[in-house]
């Protein structure tokens, strides 16, 4: 992998991590187009995911600081309840990751056909969240946190957008637009940090053994970070204005192209 390929993949990861178009699906499509084999190279994947985590922390730094400072007062306040809700939302993806990850990957794989189908499923969810009108007045509750967590667990399938699935689920449950977008972006921090920790403990993360030049690593990281900053802020504003229809159209078109490309 050279620096240009790393730049493109970093941009893809940063932009699509937050936009409801599936980062994993676009990453696979990007690899196919560029002819890059990074599926087994955990180092680069962990690196660009770490960049998107850092961009999330940058955007929500004030909210995260308030959550942590109030949490460590060890009172049952709103911030403590919010963190508990995030923990509850992680239960489904934890179960899938610990007990069914290999089964899911072995059964579904990550081919372009699957990516195309899941992109269309993402489009359907986005359309439903826009045209099935619920009164969106409530905050994220403990029950809705678990439901959104189930949506995140299902979104391990490549092509099924994590942000699109979780935000659409929250909107369909009647959660306020501003609340569901923030919750969706904060809950993923635990997931990505947990996966990175497991990779570190398992010895899969090794920059020296990756075979990727340091310049490409740095380029990919910076590209993912700055594009992630942009996409995160844009997505927050779009959810507030409930303008997700064009992303649904985009996912439909790209999904259809991926399906056609995979069968010809």
VOMAR-40770 format. One record per residue (C-alpha): x, y, z; residue in one letter; residue number from 0. Coordinates in steps of 0.25 Angstrom, whole numbers. Layout:
<site><x>X</x><y>Y</y><z>Z</z><type>A</type><seq>NUM</seq></site>
...
This chain:
<site><x>0</x><y>0</y><z>0</z><type>X</type><seq>0</seq></site>
<site><x>6</x><y>14</y><z>-4</z><type>X</type><seq>1</seq></site>
<site><x>2</x><y>27</y><z>2</z><type>X</type><seq>2</seq></site>
<site><x>-8</x><y>30</y><z>-9</z><type>X</type><seq>3</seq></site>
<site><x>-16</x><y>17</y><z>-6</z><type>X</type><seq>4</seq></site>
<site><x>-15</x><y>20</y><z>9</z><type>X</type><seq>5</seq></site>
<site><x>-21</x><y>34</y><z>7</z><type>X</type><seq>6</seq></site>
<site><x>-33</x><y>29</y><z>-1</z><type>X</type><seq>7</seq></site>
<site><x>-36</x><y>18</y><z>9</z><type>X</type><seq>8</seq></site>
<site><x>-34</x><y>28</y><z>20</z><type>X</type><seq>9</seq></site>
<site><x>-44</x><y>38</y><z>14</z><type>X</type><seq>10</seq></site>
<site><x>-54</x><y>26</y><z>11</z><type>X</type><seq>11</seq></site>
<site><x>-53</x><y>22</y><z>26</z><type>X</type><seq>12</seq></site>
<site><x>-54</x><y>36</y><z>32</z><type>X</type><seq>13</seq></site>
<site><x>-66</x><y>40</y><z>23</z><type>X</type><seq>14</seq></site>
<site><x>-74</x><y>28</y><z>23</z><type>X</type><seq>15</seq></site>
<site><x>-72</x><y>24</y><z>38</z><type>X</type><seq>16</seq></site>
<site><x>-82</x><y>35</y><z>42</z><type>X</type><seq>17</seq></site>
<site><x>-90</x><y>37</y><z>29</z><type>X</type><seq>18</seq></site>
<site><x>-101</x><y>26</y><z>28</z><type>X</type><seq>19</seq></site>
<site><x>-95</x><y>19</y><z>16</z><type>X</type><seq>20</seq></site>
<site><x>-87</x><y>8</y><z>23</z><type>X</type><seq>21</seq></site>
<site><x>-72</x><y>10</y><z>25</z><type>X</type><seq>22</seq></site>
<site><x>-69</x><y>-5</y><z>24</z><type>X</type><seq>23</seq></site>
<site><x>-77</x><y>-6</y><z>11</z><type>X</type><seq>24</seq></site>
<site><x>-69</x><y>5</y><z>5</z><type>X</type><seq>25</seq></site>
<site><x>-56</x><y>0</y><z>10</z><type>X</type><seq>26</seq></site>
<site><x>-58</x><y>-13</y><z>3</z><type>X</type><seq>27</seq></site>
<site><x>-62</x><y>-6</y><z>-9</z><type>X</type><seq>28</seq></site>
<site><x>-50</x><y>3</y><z>-8</z><type>X</type><seq>29</seq></site>
<site><x>-41</x><y>-9</y><z>-7</z><type>X</type><seq>30</seq></site>
<site><x>-47</x><y>-15</y><z>-19</z><type>X</type><seq>31</seq></site>
<site><x>-45</x><y>-3</y><z>-27</z><type>X</type><seq>32</seq></site>
<site><x>-31</x><y>0</y><z>-23</z><type>X</type><seq>33</seq></site>
<site><x>-27</x><y>-15</y><z>-23</z><type>X</type><seq>34</seq></site>
<site><x>-22</x><y>-13</y><z>-8</z><type>X</type><seq>35</seq></site>
<site><x>-22</x><y>-25</y><z>1</z><type>X</type><seq>36</seq></site>
<site><x>-23</x><y>-20</y><z>15</z><type>X</type><seq>37</seq></site>
<site><x>-34</x><y>-30</y><z>20</z><type>X</type><seq>38</seq></site>
<site><x>-24</x><y>-38</y><z>28</z><type>X</type><seq>39</seq></site>
<site><x>-15</x><y>-26</y><z>32</z><type>X</type><seq>40</seq></site>
<site><x>-21</x><y>-22</y><z>45</z><type>X</type><seq>41</seq></site>
<site><x>-11</x><y>-10</y><z>47</z><type>X</type><seq>42</seq></site>
<site><x>-17</x><y>-1</y><z>37</z><type>X</type><seq>43</seq></site>
<site><x>-31</x><y>-4</y><z>40</z><type>X</type><seq>44</seq></site>
<site><x>-29</x><y>-1</y><z>55</z><type>X</type><seq>45</seq></site>
<site><x>-21</x><y>11</y><z>51</z><type>X</type><seq>46</seq></site>
<site><x>-32</x><y>18</y><z>43</z><type>X</type><seq>47</seq></site>
<site><x>-43</x><y>14</y><z>53</z><type>X</type><seq>48</seq></site>
<site><x>-35</x><y>20</y><z>64</z><type>X</type><seq>49</seq></site>
<site><x>-35</x><y>33</y><z>56</z><type>X</type><seq>50</seq></site>
<site><x>-50</x><y>33</y><z>55</z><type>X</type><seq>51</seq></site>
<site><x>-51</x><y>31</y><z>70</z><type>X</type><seq>52</seq></site>
<site><x>-42</x><y>43</y><z>72</z><type>X</type><seq>53</seq></site>
<site><x>-50</x><y>51</y><z>63</z><type>X</type><seq>54</seq></site>
<site><x>-63</x><y>47</y><z>71</z><type>X</type><seq>55</seq></site>
<site><x>-56</x><y>51</y><z>84</z><type>X</type><seq>56</seq></site>
<site><x>-52</x><y>64</y><z>77</z><type>X</type><seq>57</seq></site>
<site><x>-66</x><y>68</y><z>73</z><type>X</type><seq>58</seq></site>
<site><x>-72</x><y>63</y><z>86</z><type>X</type><seq>59</seq></site>
<site><x>-61</x><y>67</y><z>96</z><type>X</type><seq>60</seq></site>
<site><x>-70</x><y>76</y><z>104</z><type>X</type><seq>61</seq></site>
<site><x>-81</x><y>66</y><z>106</z><type>X</type><seq>62</seq></site>
<site><x>-71</x><y>55</y><z>109</z><type>X</type><seq>63</seq></site>
<site><x>-64</x><y>63</y><z>119</z><type>X</type><seq>64</seq></site>
<site><x>-77</x><y>66</y><z>126</z><type>X</type><seq>65</seq></site>
<site><x>-81</x><y>52</y><z>126</z><type>X</type><seq>66</seq></site>
<site><x>-69</x><y>47</y><z>132</z><type>X</type><seq>67</seq></site>
<site><x>-68</x><y>58</y><z>143</z><type>X</type><seq>68</seq></site>
<site><x>-82</x><y>56</y><z>147</z><type>X</type><seq>69</seq></site>
<site><x>-81</x><y>41</y><z>146</z><type>X</type><seq>70</seq></site>
<site><x>-69</x><y>41</y><z>156</z><type>X</type><seq>71</seq></site>
<site><x>-77</x><y>48</y><z>167</z><type>X</type><seq>72</seq></site>
<site><x>-84</x><y>34</y><z>168</z><type>X</type><seq>73</seq></site>
<site><x>-98</x><y>39</y><z>168</z><type>X</type><seq>74</seq></site>
<site><x>-110</x><y>34</y><z>161</z><type>X</type><seq>75</seq></site>
<site><x>-110</x><y>47</y><z>152</z><type>X</type><seq>76</seq></site>
<site><x>-114</x><y>49</y><z>138</z><type>X</type><seq>77</seq></site>
<site><x>-99</x><y>47</y><z>133</z><type>X</type><seq>78</seq></site>
<site><x>-98</x><y>34</y><z>141</z><type>X</type><seq>79</seq></site>
<site><x>-111</x><y>29</y><z>135</z><type>X</type><seq>80</seq></site>
<site><x>-106</x><y>33</y><z>121</z><type>X</type><seq>81</seq></site>
<site><x>-93</x><y>25</y><z>123</z><type>X</type><seq>82</seq></site>
<site><x>-102</x><y>13</y><z>128</z><type>X</type><seq>83</seq></site>
<site><x>-110</x><y>14</y><z>115</z><type>X</type><seq>84</seq></site>
<site><x>-98</x><y>14</y><z>107</z><type>X</type><seq>85</seq></site>
<site><x>-93</x><y>1</y><z>114</z><type>X</type><seq>86</seq></site>
<site><x>-107</x><y>-5</y><z>112</z><type>X</type><seq>87</seq></site>
<site><x>-106</x><y>-2</y><z>97</z><type>X</type><seq>88</seq></site>
<site><x>-93</x><y>-10</y><z>97</z><type>X</type><seq>89</seq></site>
<site><x>-99</x><y>-23</y><z>102</z><type>X</type><seq>90</seq></site>
<site><x>-104</x><y>-28</y><z>88</z><type>X</type><seq>91</seq></site>
<site><x>-91</x><y>-25</y><z>81</z><type>X</type><seq>92</seq></site>
<site><x>-83</x><y>-31</y><z>92</z><type>X</type><seq>93</seq></site>
<site><x>-91</x><y>-44</y><z>91</z><type>X</type><seq>94</seq></site>
<site><x>-89</x><y>-44</y><z>76</z><type>X</type><seq>95</seq></site>
<site><x>-74</x><y>-41</y><z>77</z><type>X</type><seq>96</seq></site>
<site><x>-71</x><y>-51</y><z>87</z><type>X</type><seq>97</seq></site>
<site><x>-79</x><y>-63</y><z>83</z><type>X</type><seq>98</seq></site>
<site><x>-84</x><y>-61</y><z>68</z><type>X</type><seq>99</seq></site>
<site><x>-74</x><y>-52</y><z>61</z><type>X</type><seq>100</seq></site>
<site><x>-66</x><y>-64</y><z>54</z><type>X</type><seq>101</seq></site>
<site><x>-80</x><y>-71</y><z>51</z><type>X</type><seq>102</seq></site>
<site><x>-85</x><y>-58</y><z>45</z><type>X</type><seq>103</seq></site>
<site><x>-73</x><y>-55</y><z>37</z><type>X</type><seq>104</seq></site>
<site><x>-72</x><y>-70</y><z>32</z><type>X</type><seq>105</seq></site>
<site><x>-86</x><y>-70</y><z>28</z><type>X</type><seq>106</seq></site>
<site><x>-88</x><y>-56</y><z>21</z><type>X</type><seq>107</seq></site>
<site><x>-74</x><y>-53</y><z>17</z><type>X</type><seq>108</seq></site>
<site><x>-71</x><y>-39</y><z>12</z><type>X</type><seq>109</seq></site>
<site><x>-73</x><y>-40</y><z>-3</z><type>X</type><seq>110</seq></site>
<site><x>-79</x><y>-29</y><z>-12</z><type>X</type><seq>111</seq></site>
<site><x>-92</x><y>-36</y><z>-13</z><type>X</type><seq>112</seq></site>
<site><x>-94</x><y>-36</y><z>2</z><type>X</type><seq>113</seq></site>
<site><x>-90</x><y>-21</y><z>2</z><type>X</type><seq>114</seq></site>
<site><x>-99</x><y>-18</y><z>-9</z><type>X</type><seq>115</seq></site>
<site><x>-111</x><y>-25</y><z>-2</z><type>X</type><seq>116</seq></site>
<site><x>-108</x><y>-18</y><z>12</z><type>X</type><seq>117</seq></site>
<site><x>-107</x><y>-4</y><z>5</z><type>X</type><seq>118</seq></site>
<site><x>-121</x><y>-6</y><z>0</z><type>X</type><seq>119</seq></site>
<site><x>-126</x><y>-10</y><z>14</z><type>X</type><seq>120</seq></site>
<site><x>-119</x><y>2</y><z>19</z><type>X</type><seq>121</seq></site>
<site><x>-127</x><y>10</y><z>9</z><type>X</type><seq>122</seq></site>
<site><x>-140</x><y>4</y><z>13</z><type>X</type><seq>123</seq></site>
<site><x>-137</x><y>7</y><z>28</z><type>X</type><seq>124</seq></site>
<site><x>-134</x><y>22</y><z>24</z><type>X</type><seq>125</seq></site>
<site><x>-146</x><y>23</y><z>16</z><type>X</type><seq>126</seq></site>
<site><x>-155</x><y>18</y><z>27</z><type>X</type><seq>127</seq></site>
<site><x>-149</x><y>27</y><z>37</z><type>X</type><seq>128</seq></site>
<site><x>-152</x><y>39</y><z>29</z><type>X</type><seq>129</seq></site>
<site><x>-166</x><y>35</y><z>24</z><type>X</type><seq>130</seq></site>
<site><x>-172</x><y>28</y><z>36</z><type>X</type><seq>131</seq></site>
<site><x>-175</x><y>39</y><z>45</z><type>X</type><seq>132</seq></site>
<site><x>-174</x><y>37</y><z>60</z><type>X</type><seq>133</seq></site>
<site><x>-175</x><y>48</y><z>70</z><type>X</type><seq>134</seq></site>
<site><x>-160</x><y>50</y><z>74</z><type>X</type><seq>135</seq></site>
<site><x>-160</x><y>57</y><z>87</z><type>X</type><seq>136</seq></site>
<site><x>-154</x><y>47</y><z>97</z><type>X</type><seq>137</seq></site>
<site><x>-139</x><y>45</y><z>101</z><type>X</type><seq>138</seq></site>
<site><x>-132</x><y>32</y><z>100</z><type>X</type><seq>139</seq></site>
<site><x>-138</x><y>22</y><z>110</z><type>X</type><seq>140</seq></site>
<site><x>-132</x><y>9</y><z>116</z><type>X</type><seq>141</seq></site>
<site><x>-141</x><y>1</y><z>106</z><type>X</type><seq>142</seq></site>
<site><x>-138</x><y>9</y><z>94</z><type>X</type><seq>143</seq></site>
<site><x>-123</x><y>9</y><z>97</z><type>X</type><seq>144</seq></site>
<site><x>-124</x><y>-6</y><z>97</z><type>X</type><seq>145</seq></site>
<site><x>-132</x><y>-6</y><z>84</z><type>X</type><seq>146</seq></site>
<site><x>-122</x><y>3</y><z>78</z><type>X</type><seq>147</seq></site>
<site><x>-111</x><y>-6</y><z>83</z><type>X</type><seq>148</seq></site>
<site><x>-118</x><y>-18</y><z>76</z><type>X</type><seq>149</seq></site>
<site><x>-118</x><y>-10</y><z>63</z><type>X</type><seq>150</seq></site>
<site><x>-103</x><y>-7</y><z>64</z><type>X</type><seq>151</seq></site>
<site><x>-101</x><y>-22</y><z>66</z><type>X</type><seq>152</seq></site>
<site><x>-108</x><y>-25</y><z>53</z><type>X</type><seq>153</seq></site>
<site><x>-100</x><y>-15</y><z>46</z><type>X</type><seq>154</seq></site>
<site><x>-87</x><y>-23</y><z>48</z><type>X</type><seq>155</seq></site>
<site><x>-91</x><y>-28</y><z>34</z><type>X</type><seq>156</seq></site>
<site><x>-83</x><y>-21</y><z>23</z><type>X</type><seq>157</seq></site>
<site><x>-91</x><y>-11</y><z>15</z><type>X</type><seq>158</seq></site>
<site><x>-101</x><y>-9</y><z>27</z><type>X</type><seq>159</seq></site>
<site><x>-98</x><y>5</y><z>32</z><type>X</type><seq>160</seq></site>
<site><x>-96</x><y>5</y><z>47</z><type>X</type><seq>161</seq></site>
<site><x>-99</x><y>20</y><z>48</z><type>X</type><seq>162</seq></site>
<site><x>-111</x><y>19</y><z>38</z><type>X</type><seq>163</seq></site>
<site><x>-117</x><y>7</y><z>45</z><type>X</type><seq>164</seq></site>
<site><x>-115</x><y>12</y><z>59</z><type>X</type><seq>165</seq></site>
<site><x>-120</x><y>26</y><z>56</z><type>X</type><seq>166</seq></site>
<site><x>-132</x><y>21</y><z>48</z><type>X</type><seq>167</seq></site>
<site><x>-136</x><y>11</y><z>59</z><type>X</type><seq>168</seq></site>
<site><x>-135</x><y>23</y><z>69</z><type>X</type><seq>169</seq></site>
<site><x>-144</x><y>32</y><z>60</z><type>X</type><seq>170</seq></site>
<site><x>-154</x><y>20</y><z>58</z><type>X</type><seq>171</seq></site>
<site><x>-155</x><y>19</y><z>73</z><type>X</type><seq>172</seq></site>
<site><x>-158</x><y>33</y><z>75</z><type>X</type><seq>173</seq></site>
<site><x>-145</x><y>38</y><z>81</z><type>X</type><seq>174</seq></site>
<site><x>-142</x><y>53</y><z>78</z><type>X</type><seq>175</seq></site>
<site><x>-133</x><y>55</y><z>66</z><type>X</type><seq>176</seq></site>
<site><x>-122</x><y>63</y><z>74</z><type>X</type><seq>177</seq></site>
<site><x>-122</x><y>52</y><z>85</z><type>X</type><seq>178</seq></site>
<site><x>-121</x><y>40</y><z>75</z><type>X</type><seq>179</seq></site>
<site><x>-110</x><y>45</y><z>67</z><type>X</type><seq>180</seq></site>
<site><x>-101</x><y>48</y><z>79</z><type>X</type><seq>181</seq></site>
<site><x>-104</x><y>35</y><z>86</z><type>X</type><seq>182</seq></site>
<site><x>-101</x><y>28</y><z>73</z><type>X</type><seq>183</seq></site>
<site><x>-87</x><y>34</y><z>71</z><type>X</type><seq>184</seq></site>
<site><x>-84</x><y>33</y><z>86</z><type>X</type><seq>185</seq></site>
<site><x>-88</x><y>18</y><z>87</z><type>X</type><seq>186</seq></site>
<site><x>-78</x><y>14</y><z>76</z><type>X</type><seq>187</seq></site>
<site><x>-66</x><y>19</y><z>84</z><type>X</type><seq>188</seq></site>
<site><x>-67</x><y>7</y><z>94</z><type>X</type><seq>189</seq></site>
<site><x>-69</x><y>-2</y><z>82</z><type>X</type><seq>190</seq></site>
<site><x>-57</x><y>2</y><z>74</z><type>X</type><seq>191</seq></site>
<site><x>-48</x><y>4</y><z>87</z><type>X</type><seq>192</seq></site>
<site><x>-52</x><y>-10</y><z>91</z><type>X</type><seq>193</seq></site>
<site><x>-48</x><y>-16</y><z>78</z><type>X</type><seq>194</seq></site>
<site><x>-35</x><y>-8</y><z>77</z><type>X</type><seq>195</seq></site>
<site><x>-32</x><y>-13</y><z>91</z><type>X</type><seq>196</seq></site>
<site><x>-35</x><y>-28</y><z>87</z><type>X</type><seq>197</seq></site>
<site><x>-26</x><y>-26</y><z>75</z><type>X</type><seq>198</seq></site>
<site><x>-15</x><y>-21</y><z>84</z><type>X</type><seq>199</seq></site>
<site><x>-16</x><y>-32</y><z>94</z><type>X</type><seq>200</seq></site>
<site><x>-17</x><y>-42</y><z>83</z><type>X</type><seq>201</seq></site>
<site><x>-4</x><y>-37</y><z>77</z><type>X</type><seq>202</seq></site>
<site><x>-10</x><y>-34</y><z>63</z><type>X</type><seq>203</seq></site>
<site><x>-6</x><y>-19</y><z>64</z><type>X</type><seq>204</seq></site>
<site><x>8</x><y>-18</y><z>60</z><type>X</type><seq>205</seq></site>
<site><x>12</x><y>-6</y><z>51</z><type>X</type><seq>206</seq></site>
<site><x>26</x><y>-12</y><z>48</z><type>X</type><seq>207</seq></site>
<site><x>21</x><y>-25</y><z>43</z><type>X</type><seq>208</seq></site>
<site><x>10</x><y>-19</y><z>35</z><type>X</type><seq>209</seq></site>
<site><x>18</x><y>-16</y><z>23</z><type>X</type><seq>210</seq></site>
<site><x>12</x><y>-3</y><z>21</z><type>X</type><seq>211</seq></site>
<site><x>21</x><y>9</y><z>20</z><type>X</type><seq>212</seq></site>
<site><x>20</x><y>19</y><z>32</z><type>X</type><seq>213</seq></site>
<site><x>17</x><y>30</y><z>22</z><type>X</type><seq>214</seq></site>
<site><x>5</x><y>22</y><z>17</z><type>X</type><seq>215</seq></site>
<site><x>1</x><y>20</y><z>32</z><type>X</type><seq>216</seq></site>
<site><x>1</x><y>34</y><z>36</z><type>X</type><seq>217</seq></site>
<site><x>-6</x><y>39</y><z>23</z><type>X</type><seq>218</seq></site>
<site><x>-17</x><y>29</y><z>25</z><type>X</type><seq>219</seq></site>
<site><x>-19</x><y>33</y><z>40</z><type>X</type><seq>220</seq></site>
<site><x>-19</x><y>48</y><z>37</z><type>X</type><seq>221</seq></site>
<site><x>-29</x><y>46</y><z>25</z><type>X</type><seq>222</seq></site>
<site><x>-38</x><y>38</y><z>34</z><type>X</type><seq>223</seq></site>
<site><x>-37</x><y>48</y><z>45</z><type>X</type><seq>224</seq></site>
<site><x>-40</x><y>61</y><z>37</z><type>X</type><seq>225</seq></site>
<site><x>-51</x><y>54</y><z>28</z><type>X</type><seq>226</seq></site>
<site><x>-57</x><y>48</y><z>41</z><type>X</type><seq>227</seq></site>
<site><x>-58</x><y>62</y><z>47</z><type>X</type><seq>228</seq></site>
<site><x>-65</x><y>68</y><z>35</z><type>X</type><seq>229</seq></site>
<site><x>-74</x><y>56</y><z>34</z><type>X</type><seq>230</seq></site>
<site><x>-78</x><y>56</y><z>48</z><type>X</type><seq>231</seq></site>
<site><x>-82</x><y>70</y><z>49</z><type>X</type><seq>232</seq></site>
<site><x>-89</x><y>69</y><z>36</z><type>X</type><seq>233</seq></site>
<site><x>-97</x><y>57</y><z>40</z><type>X</type><seq>234</seq></site>
<site><x>-102</x><y>64</y><z>53</z><type>X</type><seq>235</seq></site>
<site><x>-107</x><y>76</y><z>45</z><type>X</type><seq>236</seq></site>
<site><x>-114</x><y>66</y><z>35</z><type>X</type><seq>237</seq></site>
<site><x>-121</x><y>58</y><z>46</z><type>X</type><seq>238</seq></site>
<site><x>-126</x><y>71</y><z>53</z><type>X</type><seq>239</seq></site>
<site><x>-132</x><y>75</y><z>39</z><type>X</type><seq>240</seq></site>
<site><x>-137</x><y>60</y><z>36</z><type>X</type><seq>241</seq></site>
<site><x>-131</x><y>61</y><z>22</z><type>X</type><seq>242</seq></site>
<site><x>-126</x><y>46</y><z>21</z><type>X</type><seq>243</seq></site>
<site><x>-134</x><y>43</y><z>8</z><type>X</type><seq>244</seq></site>
<site><x>-123</x><y>46</y><z>-1</z><type>X</type><seq>245</seq></site>
<site><x>-114</x><y>36</y><z>6</z><type>X</type><seq>246</seq></site>
<site><x>-124</x><y>26</y><z>4</z><type>X</type><seq>247</seq></site>
<site><x>-124</x><y>29</y><z>-11</z><type>X</type><seq>248</seq></site>
<site><x>-109</x><y>28</y><z>-11</z><type>X</type><seq>249</seq></site>
<site><x>-109</x><y>15</y><z>-3</z><type>X</type><seq>250</seq></site>
<site><x>-119</x><y>9</y><z>-13</z><type>X</type><seq>251</seq></site>
<site><x>-111</x><y>13</y><z>-25</z><type>X</type><seq>252</seq></site>
<site><x>-98</x><y>8</y><z>-20</z><type>X</type><seq>253</seq></site>
<site><x>-104</x><y>-4</y><z>-15</z><type>X</type><seq>254</seq></site>
<site><x>-110</x><y>-8</y><z>-28</z><type>X</type><seq>255</seq></site>
<site><x>-96</x><y>-5</y><z>-35</z><type>X</type><seq>256</seq></site>
<site><x>-89</x><y>-14</y><z>-25</z><type>X</type><seq>257</seq></site>
<site><x>-99</x><y>-25</y><z>-27</z><type>X</type><seq>258</seq></site>
<site><x>-98</x><y>-24</y><z>-43</z><type>X</type><seq>259</seq></site>
<site><x>-83</x><y>-23</y><z>-42</z><type>X</type><seq>260</seq></site>
<site><x>-82</x><y>-36</y><z>-33</z><type>X</type><seq>261</seq></site>
<site><x>-91</x><y>-45</y><z>-43</z><type>X</type><seq>262</seq></site>
<site><x>-84</x><y>-41</y><z>-56</z><type>X</type><seq>263</seq></site>
